[in-house]
Amino acid sequence: MNNQQFQTPIEYLKGVGLARAEVLKKELQIYNFEDLLKHFPYKYIDRTRFYKVREIQPDMPYVQVLARISLKEIIGEKRTKRLVAQAKDDTGTIELVWFQGIRWVEKMLATGKVYVIFGKPGFFNNKAQMAHPEMELYTPGAQQKGNLSLQPAYNSTEKLKQFALDSKGLQKLIAGLLDQTAKDIHENLPDYIRNRFKLSGRQESYRNIHFPADANQLKEAQYRLKFEELFFLQLKLLRNKLLRTQKFKGNIFGSVGNCFNEFYHHKLPFALTNSQKRVLKEIRLDTQRGVQMNRLLQGDVGSGKTVVALMSMLIAIDNGFQACIMAPTEILANQHYQTIKGLVGEGFIEVALLTGSVPNKLRKGIHEKLENGTLNILIGTHALIEDKVQYKNLGLVVIDEQHRFGVEQRAKLWRKNVVPPHILVMTATPIPRTLAMTMYGDLDISLIDELPAGRKPIETRHLYEAQRLRMFGFMKQEIAKGRQVYVVYPLIKESEKLDLKNLMDGTEVMAREFPLPDYRISIVHGKLKPAEKEFEMQRFVKGETQIMVATTVIEVGVNIPNASVMIIENAERFGLSQLHQLRGRVGRGAEQSYCILMSNEKLSNDGRIRLNTMVKTNNGFEIAEIDMQLRGPGNIEGTQQSGVLDLKVADLTTDQEILQQARNLVIEIFEKDPQLASPENQILNRAFQAKNAGLSWDKIS
């Protein structure tokens, strides 16, 4: 819809003007005609039938009644003032009441006239009643503009309502816009696709999604527009992938040599799981094809991603290349360094750590070894992509917790070698399959979906505030066995709005309950300076403190096998994926580990589902699916900011089948016609050029 007309600023639409345009931009991000057309209804109200007063039940949703106003009066004083009207049909009387806009409604209502009355019914003293109904004078035979059988309901806000842009006001604007522009909504899918998937035309779909005559029309319009949206998203992602494989040749890791074999047969302290073997095989195949690898490795916390990454790096080293691991924080980079040093031992390969806090003297040596090729593996933070870091022959880059690195930062690493290095992206945040297909649709995806042998699943319990003493007792029991405990709070300081057990209060309670010298407590939160944070973390790592009271800063990274209990305060305030991430901080050793979710007695429905899910399952992918159903895909992984999921009509939780159909179709099209050059695909090529032409201003934050 890149036709110039649809890019017209919204203020030029009849009935909008400057003041309304400002509020539409601010409240709904509607800047032009296209944005308004894509402001789809969030629900439809059935106005296909009129109810008789006698048929009305208290539990009914919105109903429509045809009745004559027999009486109206203003009752009460000041704050109790209200307008009450009686409306009658041939079966009974319904009372209508307004508490706001009384003068205006009274002027508009005429006794003796018949009205179409629409609203949510209630009952008061066993009599049907409706508060603030919509009223429309009944004119037999007149066509109601836009207000057809299924009435669209649009998201609006209090601010918009002040400009008469409630659902009805928006409906009026959209009806006018469609009258003016529908003829210019051109088809963007070839006939062969439309026929194969029985898709309705684009123009009629836009009409019918806003103003459907019946449920069938609505269903067809939704299917068509969802398909189109997901199809073009996949077309863009898979085309990028195709262009990259054509443009970037990849280094060939032809052989598995000495380093890999020596490590696998003599140094690996445990047997690999079948999942790990499968992923290694996938990486091995990727690096032999002469095409740059871009692979996403997903696996729960503790599933053994680091070992897979290390073994892939050893293959690179065997073929004369260097490798690096980039982590989002120093703590995490440090941990990877310790883990890998621990696995390979001394004198096997050269591994170095490069972060902001590495002194200049050491840096110089690292830079030299990198450039002359004697340094095999470099581990670090963003410092790895600084211009002064030069590699002799970088063959593989491992990026941990991808969502914390922008595309730009990834691209910088590609330029570190004549032939771009292979890229392996690791994440411990389980991403639902559909989300992965859209967010990381241009990457190949590998899963590690089993835990290493000997790991016991973490036991999760949900306790209420009243059971706090039980929790303290349990902590003392575990500490007596020589274990350590995390206690996590959602906030640092008491906020006026949220009555949370905050970190400061919590620390005082802990200090009373676990006094010196028998117990020692570390405190870590976001307001501490990095050095203080590091100091407190280290005390806990060394076992000098038994309890770590923290905000969510410990979510990613720290690996302390001796910590076996995770207590999450106000657990109902956390999202599911965050709870799952936090739980993954324990269960790193061979001991049985526990996660205790503390919550208030009063829980919202979603809160209850989240906590029950945690108690019920340890499977990250199952949890991610439920999380997506509860929160919607836009909020998982912070994709709202990334602009990838700018979905207006499709919903990844409910439209998985359509997404799969669209993706399979795109794969099929590119296999036959990678350049979209055939006559039948010209329409796709044009739509694609139009979509990519010019900057899309809404993507620039």
N, C-alpha and C positions, 0 to 999 in steps of 0.2 A: 504494500500500500504506500509505495513511495511517490505516487502521483503527487505532483506539486500541490494540488488542491488540499490533500489531506495533511500537508505540513503547514497549512494556514494557521496563524496564531488564533487561539480560542476567542480572543476579544472581538474578532470579526464575525463571529456567528451571531445571527439575529437573536436578540433577547439576552445577550451576555454583557457586552460593554466592559469598560475598564475595571470597575469596582468588583463585579462578579468574577471577572477573569483572574484578578489578583487572588481572590479567596479560593478559586478552583485550583490555581497553581499551588498555593500554599497547603491546602488541606488534602487534595487528592492527586497532586502531581499531574494535573491535566493541563498541558501547555498548548496543544493544537487539536485539530479536528480528529486526527487518528487516535489520540489519547482518549478523547471522549467516546468515540465509537467502540474502543476497547475497554470502556468502563462497563463491564458486563454485570447484569443483575446477579445478586448473591442468592436470591430465591424468587419463587413465583407464587403469587397468591391466586388461588382458584376462584375466579369470579364467574364461573360458568353457570352457577345456579343461585336462585334466591331462596332463602329459608323462610318458613313461616315462624312467627314469634313462638308458637307452641312447640316447635321442633328444637328450639335452642336448648343446649345442655351446657352446664358449667365448664366441662373439660374440653369444649370445642376450641380449635384455633380460630383464626379470623373468619367471620361469616358476613354475608350480605343479606340485607332485609329490605323489602319494599314496604314502606308504611307512611301513613299520613300524620303530620304533626297536629295534635289536638290541643296542646297547651304548652306554654313556656313561661318560666318565671325565674327571677333572681332571688336567691335565698341567702340569708346569713349576712354577717358584717365583717369587714376587714379581711382577716386571714381565713375565715370560714366561708367567705363569699363564693357562691357557685351558681351556675346557670343550670336549671333542670328543665327538661322537656319530656313530654309524653308523646310516644308515637304508636299508632294503632294500625293493625291489619285485621283481617276477618277472623283471626284466631286468638287475638289477645293484645296486650299492651306491653311495650318495653320502655324503660326509663333511660333517658340519655342525660349525661352530666358532663359539664365542663368546669374546670377550676382556673383555666388560663384563657386569655383572649376572649373574655366573656362578652365585652361590649360588641366586638366585631362579629362574633357568632350570632349574638342576639339580633343584630341588624340584618344579617344574612338569612336567618330562619323566618319563614313565613308560616303562620298557623293556617291549617286548612289545605296546605300543599303536600303533594306526595314526593318523598325523597328516596334516593338509593342510599341506604345507611350501611356503612362498612366499618367493622372494628372487631375487637376481641370481646366476646361476651363474658359477663360475670354475673353473680347472683347476690342480691342483697335482700334480706328478709323474704327469701324464697321467690323473689321477683327478678325477672331478667333485666339486666342493666348493662349499659355500655358507657365507658368513660372516653371522652375525646374521640368520638367516631369521625370518620370522613363522611361528609354530607354532599350529595350532589342532587340537584333538582332533577326529578324524573321527567324526561321528555320522550314519550313513546315514539319509536321509529327513527329517532336521531342516531347517527353513528357516533359512537364515543371515540374520540381521537386517542389512539395509542392505548386506551384503556380497554383492551380486548379481554377475551375470556380469562387467559392466564395473565395476571397483572405482574409486571416485573417490579421487584423491590431492589433499590440501589443503596449502596453504602453512602451515608451522608454523615455530617458532623454537626454539632451544636452551632458552630460558627457559620456553616453553610446555611443552616435553617434560618439564621437571621437575614439572609439574602433571598429568602423564599426558594432555596435550593434543597428542599427535603427530597425524599424519594420521588415525589410527584413532580417537583420542579425539574429534577434531572431528567425524568421521563419525557417531559415536554420538550426539553432542549434536544434530547437524542432523537425524538420523533421528527423534529424540524430538520435536524442534521441529515437524517436518512432520506427525507423527502428531497433535500437539496443535492445529496451526493451519491445516493445508491447506484445511479447509472454509471458512475465512474469507478465502482469497485470491480476491478478486472480479475479474471481467473489467473491463478498462479500455479496450478497443478495440471500436468498433461492429462488428456482424456483417458489414456490407458490406465493411469493410476485411479482416476475418479471412477471408471467403470469397474475396475477390479475390486475396489473397496466400497463400491456403491455409495460414493460421496455426493452429497447435494451440492448445487452450485454455490460459489462463494458469495455472490450478491444476495441470493435468497437466504443463505445461512446467517449473514449479518442481520437481515431483517427479522428472521425468525428466532434468533437468540434473544433479541430485545422484545419483540412483540409476536409471540407464537399464537397461532389460532387454537392449537390443541397440543396435548402432551407429545404426540407423535412428531409434529413439526419441530418442537423444541429439542427432542432427542436427536433427530437427524442433524439439526443445526449444531448442537453441541459436539456431536461426534466429528462432523466435518472440521470444525474450527480447532478442536483438540488435536486431531490428526495432523492438520496443517502446521500447527505450532510445534509439535514434537518432531514432525518430519523435517522442518527447516532447521531445528536445533541440531538434530543428528547429522543433517547434510553439512552443516557448518563444521561440526566437530570432526566428522570423518574425512571431510575434504582437507581440513588442516593436517590431519594425520597422513593422508595420502601425499599432500604436497611436501610434507617433511620427509617422508620416506624417499620421494623422488629427488628432493633437493639435497638432503644430507646423507652422504654415504656413511657407513659405520665401520669402525675398526673390526677386523675379524680376529676373534680369539680362537685360533685354529686347534690348539692342543690343550689337553689337561696335563700339566707337568708335575715337576718335583714338589713345588710348594704345596699344591693342593693335595697330592697323594700323601706326602709326609704328614700333613696336618690331619687328614681324614683317617689315616691308619694308626698314627701314633700319638696325636695330641688331643683329639676330640674326646672330651671327658664323658660323653654319653652317646647313646645311639640316636640317630636322627629319626624324627617321626615321618610317617608316610607323606604327610602334608609338606614337610620341609624338603623331602626328596623330590616331590612333584614340582615344587616351585624352582628348585635348583635346575631341574631338567628344562623347565620353561625358559629360564635365564640363559642356560647353556645353548639352547636352540636359537634364541634371539641373537646371541653374540657371535653366531657362526654365519649369519646370513648376509653380512656386508651392508646391513641397514642399521641406522642408529636405533638402539633400544630405548623405549620409553615405557617403563613398566611401573605400575602401582602395586606395592606389596601390602596387603591388609592382613592384620592378625591381632588378636587380643593381646593385652598386656601380658608379658611372660610366655608368649607362644613360641619364642625362639627366632624372632626376625633378625636379630643382630648376628647370630651364627650364620644364617643364610647369606646375609650381606657380606660377612667376612669371607666365606667360602667363594662367593662370586668375585671378591676383590683378589683372592689368591689366584683365580683363573686368569684375571687381568695381569697379575704380576708374572705368572708363568709365561705369558705371551709378550713380555717385555714392556708392559705399561705400568703407570702409577695409578693409584686410586685415592679418592678422598671421601670423607663423611662430613656432611654439613648438618649441624644441629641448631635449633633455635636459641638455646641458652647455654651459658658457660657450664652450668651444673650438669646439663645433659651431655655436652661435649666431653666433659671430664669423665663422666660415667662410661661413655662409649670407649674412651681411651683406656680406662682401668680394666674394663671387661675384655677388650681386645688384647691388651698387654698380658692379662691373666691367662687368656686362652693360648696365645702363641708362644709365651715364655721368652726367655732371653736368647739372643744370638740367632734367631730364626729369620725374621725379616725386620726391616727398620720402620718403626712407627713413631710419629711425633704428634704433639698437640699444639695447636695454634689458636689462642683466644686473645681477647683484648688485654688480659692481665699477664700475658707472657712477656718477661722483660726483654728489652731491645737486644741485649747481649746474645740471648738464646735465639731470638728471631733471626739474627744474621746467619747463624749456623744453619737454621732450618731452611732459609731461602737458598743458601748455597747448595745444600744437599738436594733440594727440590730441583734446582736447575741442572745439576750434574747427574741427576737420576738415581743417586744412591738412596734417596728416601722413597720407600715403597708406598706407605699409607700415611696420609695427613688427615688428622681429625680436628675439627674446629667449628667456629661459629661463622657469622657473616665475614669475619676476617679472611676467610678463604677466597672471597671473590674480589678482594681489593686488587687494584691494578698491579701493585708491586709484587703480588704473589704469582710467580711464573713457574710453570711445570715443564719438565723436559718432555714428557710424553703422557699426558693424562688420558687414561682409557675408560675409567668408570667413576661416576659420581653417585654417591648414595646420599639422598636427602631425607632427613628424619622429620616427621610431623610436617608434611608438605604445606598444610593450610596456613602455616605461619610464614611461608616464603612466597613472595609475589612471582608472577610469571617473569617479570623483568630480571629478578635475581637469578632465576634458573637460566635465562638466556645468557647472562653474563658468564656463567660457567661453561656454556657451550662454546663460547669464544676463546676459551683457554687453550684450545688445541686446534691444529689445522683441520683435522677430521674431528667433528664434535664427539665428546665422550658419550658412552652409553649412560643412561640415567635410570637409577632405581629409586623410586620414591617410597618411603615406608610410613605407614600410619597405624597407630594403635587405636584410632577412633573407628569403630566398625561403622561402615557406611552402608545403608541399605542398597541393594543391588540397583534399584532404579535410579537412586541418587548418584551412585557411582557412574552409571551409564550416561548421565547427563553432565555431572560436574567434571568427571575425569574421562569423558567419552573419547578423548583423543589418546588416552593411555591404554595399554593392555593391562588387564587386572589379574593378579595372582592372590590366592587366599591361603592363609595358614589357619585351618579351622580345627586343630586339635592341640591339646596341651602336652608338653613333654612328659614322658613316663615318670612316675614318682611324684608328680605334682598333685597335691590334694585339692579338690575344688574348695573355694572359700565358702564357709558357712555364714549365711546372712540372717540376722534376726531384726525384727522391728519392735522397739519398745516405746511406750508412751512416757510422758513426763513423770507420771505417778510411779513408774518403775525405775526411777533414777538410782535408787540405792542398790538395786540389783546390778545395775551397770557398774557402779563403783566397786562392788564386791568382786565382779568378774574381772575388772581391771587388776585389782590387787592380786587375785589368783594367778593371772597370767604373768604379772611382773615377778611374782614369787618364783615362777618357773624360769626366770631369767629372760623373759621376752620384753619387747618394747611396744608402746602404744601410740597411735596417732589420734588426736582429737581435732576435728575440723569444724570451723564455724563459717557461716555465710558472710558475716560483716565484721568490720573492725570496731567501729564506734556505734553506739546506740543511735539509730536514726529516728527522728520524731514519728515518721510514718510507720515504720516497721517495728513491731514489738519483738525484737529478736534477742535471743541469748547471745550477746555479742562477745567477741573475743576477750575484751578486758574483764568483763564480769566473770566470764568462764575461767579465766586464768586465776582470778581470786578464789573462786570456789574450788578449783583444782588444788591450789596451794594450801587451802585449809584441809581438804580431804586427804592430800598426799604431802604431808609436811617434810621439811628437811629434818635431819640428815638422811632419813630412810629413802626419800624419793627426790629426784631432781627433774626439773621441767625446762624444756626449750620452748621459746616462743618465736614464731616466724610469721610475718605478714608483709603485705605489699608496701607499707610505708617505711619499712626499714631500709637503710642504705645497703647496697649489694654486699659490702664487706661484712656488715653485721649479720645479714641473712646467712652468708656463707659460714661465718663463725658458728652460729647457732646450729645450722645444718650439720656441720662437721662434728660438733659435740654429740649430736644424736647418732651420727654414723659411727663414731668411735665407741658408742655405748656409754658415754659419760652421763647422759640423761636418759631416763626411761620413758618419759612422756613428751611428745611433741605437740604443742597446742599451736594450731596454724589456721590461716585462711586457705583458700584454694590454691595458693602458690605451689603446693606440693603435688598438684594434679599430674603434671607430666614429669617423668624423669626418675627421681631418686629411687635407687634400688637398695633397700636395706633388708637382707634376708631375715634378720632377727626380729623385725617388726611384724608382729602376727595379729595385731588387733587394730581395726580402723573404726573409730567412732565418729559418726557424722551427726552433728547437732542440727536441729531444725531441718531434717532431711527433706521435709515436704517442700522446702524452698528451692531445692536444686532440680535441675533437669535430669532426665534419666541417663543421658549419655555421660553427664558430669558425675553422677553417682557411680556409674559403672567404671569410669576412669579412676575415681578416688579409691574405689574398692580394689582396683588392680595394683594399688601401692603395696598391699600386703599379699601374702601367699607366694613370696619369692623364694622361701626356703622350703625344707622338707617337712616342717612342722605344720600341723593343722592351723589354719588362720581363720579369723572371724571378722565380720563387718557388722556393726550394730548401728541401726538407723533410729535415731531418737526423734520423736515428733510430738506436737501438741495433740490433745484429744480430738480437737476439731480439725477435720481434714476435708479439703474439697474433693470432688469426685476424681479429678485428674490426679491429685496428690495421692489418693488411696491406690489408684491403678499403678502409679509409679512405684510406690513402696512395695505393693504386692508383687509386682513384676520382679523387683530386685530380690525379694525373698525366694521367689519361685525358680528363677533361672540364672545361670552364670554365662549363658551364651550371648556374646556381644552382638551377634547379627540379629538374633530374635529381639534383643533389647532395642537395637537401632530401628527395627521395623515398627515396634510399638511407639517408640519415641517420635517417629515421623508421623504416625497416625495422630498422636496427641498434639504435637506442636506444629505440624505442617512442615513441608520440606524447606521452606525459606529460612527457617531459623537454625537448622542443623548446620554445624560447621561454618557458621557465619557466612552462608552463601548469599545472604541479603546484600552484603556489600559488594560481592564479586560480580554482580551483573550477569552471571551465567544463567541463573534461574529466573529470568524475567518472564515467568509464565503468567499469562493473563487468564487463561481459561482451562488449561490442562492442570491436573493435580497428580503429582507423582504417587500419592498414596492410593488413589482409586483408579488411576489410568495406566496401570503397569502393562496391561495387555496391549493397549494402543501404542505405548512407547516401544514395546518389543516389535510390534508389526512395523512401525515406522523405521526402526533401526535396521531390521532385516531387509526391508525394501531398499534403504539407502545403500546397504552393503552390496545388494544384488545390482543396483544401478551402476555403482562404481566399478564392479567387476566387468560389466559389459561396456561401459562408456565412461572411463575415468575423467575425460575432459568435458563431459556433458556436451559433446559436439554434435550428436545425432539430431536430425530434424525434430524427432518427437520430444527431445529434452531441451530444445531451445528455450521453451517457456521457463524451465527451471534455471537455465543459465541467466536469463534476463532477470528473473526474480532475485537470483543470487547477487548479480552485479548491483541491482538497485538496493538490496539490503546492505551491501558493503560500501556503496557509494556515499561519500559525505560522512561527516561525523554524526553519530547519534548523540545528541546533547545530553539525553538523560543518563548516559553511561559515564558522564564526566562529573565526578562528585567534587 
